[in-house]
Amino acid sequence: MTTTPAGKTTVTVYEPTASVATQQDALAPRMETLDGKLIGLLDNTKDKVEVLLNEVKALLAKDFPNARFQYFRKESVSGAPPGLMEQVAQCNAVITAVGD
């Protein structure tokens, strides 16, 4: 909200909508197997995310016993520092979740 020199108040209103996508992004190609692959588990710091990611890890490890897992934890839910994202990018696949 701003006040003009004439003493009038101006209120700026934003419409929080996005334009409709005209093209669908391509999906990443699916790997034939996770065996021998490095799977990143990205914790976004929300409650119970660690429990959920550990359960996913256990289920995947049963089906893909040669898969390797690396756990990453963001500092906050709102973003991750570039160094962390560079480490995550080294994984063959990444799983993240929202807890609560």
C-alpha positions as CSV (number, residue, x, y, z in Angstrom):
1,M,0.0,0.0,0.0
2,T,1.4,3.4,-0.9
3,T,0.2,7.0,-0.3
4,T,0.3,9.5,-3.2
5,P,1.4,13.1,-2.7
6,A,-2.3,14.1,-2.9
7,G,-3.0,11.9,0.2
8,K,-4.7,9.2,-1.7
9,T,-3.9,5.6,-0.9
10,T,-3.1,3.1,-3.7
11,V,-3.6,-0.6,-3.1
12,T,-1.9,-3.0,-5.5
13,V,-3.8,-6.3,-6.0
14,Y,-2.0,-9.3,-7.6
15,E,-3.9,-12.2,-9.2
16,P,-2.1,-15.3,-8.0
17,T,-2.8,-17.5,-11.0
18,A,-0.5,-18.9,-13.6
19,S,-1.0,-19.2,-17.3
20,V,-2.2,-22.5,-18.7
21,A,0.7,-24.6,-20.0
22,T,0.6,-25.0,-23.7
23,Q,3.1,-27.9,-23.8
24,Q,3.6,-30.8,-21.4
25,D,7.2,-31.3,-20.3
26,A,8.7,-34.7,-21.2
27,L,9.0,-37.2,-18.4
28,A,12.5,-38.5,-17.5
29,P,13.2,-41.9,-19.0
30,R,12.5,-44.7,-16.6
31,M,15.5,-46.8,-15.6
32,E,15.3,-50.6,-16.3
33,T,16.5,-51.3,-12.7
34,L,17.6,-49.6,-9.6
35,D,20.2,-52.3,-8.8
36,G,23.7,-50.8,-8.8
37,K,22.2,-47.2,-8.8
38,L,22.6,-44.5,-6.2
39,I,19.3,-43.4,-4.9
40,G,19.1,-40.1,-3.1
41,L,16.6,-39.6,-0.2
42,L,15.9,-35.9,0.2
43,D,14.5,-34.9,3.6
44,N,12.7,-31.5,3.4
45,T,12.7,-31.1,7.3
46,K,9.0,-31.6,7.7
47,D,7.8,-33.8,10.5
48,K,7.8,-37.5,9.8
49,V,9.6,-37.3,6.5
50,E,12.5,-39.4,7.9
51,V,10.1,-42.1,8.8
52,L,8.5,-42.1,5.4
53,L,11.8,-42.0,3.5
54,N,13.2,-44.8,5.6
55,E,10.1,-47.0,4.8
56,V,10.5,-46.3,1.1
57,K,14.2,-47.2,1.3
58,A,13.4,-50.5,3.1
59,L,10.8,-51.4,0.4
60,L,13.2,-50.5,-2.5
61,A,16.1,-52.4,-0.8
62,K,14.0,-55.6,-0.8
63,D,13.3,-55.4,-4.6
64,F,16.7,-53.9,-5.5
65,P,19.3,-55.4,-3.1
66,N,22.3,-53.9,-5.0
67,A,20.9,-50.3,-4.9
68,R,22.8,-47.8,-2.8
69,F,21.2,-45.0,-0.8
70,Q,22.4,-41.6,0.3
71,Y,20.4,-39.5,2.7
72,F,20.3,-35.7,2.3
73,R,18.6,-33.2,4.7
74,K,17.8,-29.7,3.6
75,E,18.3,-26.8,6.1
76,S,14.7,-25.7,5.7
77,V,11.6,-26.6,3.7
78,S,11.9,-23.4,1.6
79,G,15.1,-24.2,-0.4
80,A,18.4,-25.9,-0.5
81,P,21.9,-24.4,-0.9
82,P,23.6,-25.0,-4.3
83,G,26.2,-27.3,-2.7
84,L,23.6,-29.7,-1.4
85,M,21.8,-29.7,-4.8
86,E,25.1,-30.5,-6.5
87,Q,25.5,-33.5,-4.3
88,V,21.9,-34.6,-4.9
89,A,22.4,-34.3,-8.7
90,Q,25.1,-37.0,-8.5
91,C,22.4,-39.6,-7.7
92,N,20.8,-41.7,-10.4
93,A,17.4,-41.1,-8.9
94,V,16.1,-38.9,-6.1
95,I,13.1,-39.5,-3.8
96,T,11.6,-36.7,-1.7
97,A,8.5,-36.5,0.4
98,V,6.4,-34.1,2.4
99,G,5.7,-35.2,5.9
100,D,3.3,-34.0,8.6
